[in-house]
Amino acid sequence: MASVFLYHVVGDLTVGKPELVEFSETETVESAIRAIGESTECGIPVWKRRSHVGMIEKNEMRQQRFVGILTSLDIVSFLAKTQCLEDQDKAMKAQVSDVVVPNNALLKIVDPGTRLIDALEMMKQGVRRLLVPKSKVWKGMSKRFSILYNGKWLKNIENGSSNNLITNANPPSSSSTSTYMRDKFCCLSREDIIRFLIGCLGALAPVPLSSISSLGAINLNYSSIEASLPALEATQKHPGDPSAVAVVEIAPDGHHKILGEISASKLWKCDYLAAAWALANLSAGQFVMGVEDNVSSRLLPDFSVNSAVQDNKIVNGVWSTRPRKFSSRSIGFNPVSPSFGVGRSMYRGRSAPLTCKTTSSLAAVMAQMLSHRATHVWVTEDENDDILVGVVGYADILVAVTKQPAAMIPTTRSINELGNEIQS
């Protein structure tokens, strides 16, 4: 086991993290769109309101109030329903509780003194967020640096326990302490963990230099949809982790050729109403490719005069609308040509899926995910960029980095080769 997992605690990763602001399930879909757009990820935790505002809340009570994580794909799928397309204003005012998929196990409250290895085990079991109190001060286990927390430098004690909590030198009053402990939390995601680990590649050797194939990090059970099928069928796939569906063409030999994806990360900062209309009316291939106003009518349904599609902008907190023609540029794609079915060279720019090879190193895949703010990378064959093999997500990486060296296939790759791969 790499020492970095044993000599660090969860609190090491919370320094500088902003305080959590709870998003209530009684908020509207319109508010959720704004919150997701302003968040650092494509999903936000959703909470039930407190039953007693003035009461000191224990961790168990707060855990029970957590509902689930709402993603951009959840919202677009909801807005693509027939009743929502018929009355978009009503749909935008619907409560988040009607959209979010309840899953209380996606978040867990942990002490800042929790070892990093224990936090990784939780995330490997399906936890996607760690809620960490910002009110306690701990002795960090790192021997390389001291921890700056609560505005004070804390020196490490070589023989100290990793989970020993210490009292602030100038503790606040009991009443203020209660409020502070109740309200000051920050949220750690799996992306935060990966961002921390990529700064510790040397301590993780030889794992970062190993290929994702040798580490067994490729998930073969990915969700996919054939390009000619209605895009709306992607929402029926119920993609779990990652929240993504590959759009593929099936070759005569049965192989899947990846064309694009319908995912929460791709829809993160899109025009949600335009994306919902496209999801309900276009094929999966047309959706990921991007289509323009002047596209041939023989290829697409007559949407250019669809009065239900509105140009929606939030101005001074008010949702304003005006009729317009549909263009999938508003979904967030940048197509090269309106033609469909002319080969993968069409799928470029923002609509192109993020891919890697089976021989790609784990470090290179981690760098890809972080640089593109993606939750996953699709894996293709070494000889053919089109042929889809599987996907690598956060959970797969966390399993790989904690794998024992004896279970891995040795690699002879050099640091220089790894640097060239990441740069490419």
Secondary structure as UniProt FT lines:
FT   HELIX           3..6
FT   HELIX           10..13
FT   TURN            14..16
FT   STRAND          23..24
FT   TURN            25..26
FT   HELIX           29..38
FT   STRAND          43..47
FT   TURN            53..54
FT   HELIX           59..65
FT   STRAND          66..71
FT   HELIX           72..79
FT   HELIX           82..86
FT   HELIX           88..92
FT   HELIX           96..98
FT   HELIX           104..106
FT   STRAND          107..109
FT   TURN            112..113
FT   HELIX           116..124
FT   TURN            125..126
FT   STRAND          129..133
FT   STRAND          137..138
FT   STRAND          147..149
FT   TURN            150..151
FT   STRAND          152..154
FT   TURN            158..159
FT   TURN            162..163
FT   STRAND          165..166
FT   HELIX           174..183
FT   STRAND          185..189
FT   HELIX           190..197
FT   HELIX           198..200
FT   HELIX           201..204
FT   TURN            205..206
FT   HELIX           207..209
FT   TURN            212..216
FT   STRAND          224..226
FT   TURN            227..228
FT   HELIX           231..237
FT   STRAND          244..250
FT   TURN            252..253
FT   STRAND          256..263
FT   TURN            264..269
FT   HELIX           272..281
FT   HELIX           284..289
FT   TURN            293..294
FT   TURN            297..299
FT   TURN            304..305
FT   TURN            307..308
FT   STRAND          310..315
FT   TURN            316..317
FT   STRAND          318..323
FT   HELIX           328..331
FT   HELIX           344..346
FT   HELIX           349..351
FT   STRAND          355..357
FT   TURN            358..359
FT   HELIX           362..371
FT   TURN            372..373
FT   STRAND          376..380
FT   STRAND          387..393
FT   HELIX           394..401
FT   HELIX           405..407
FT   HELIX           415..423
//
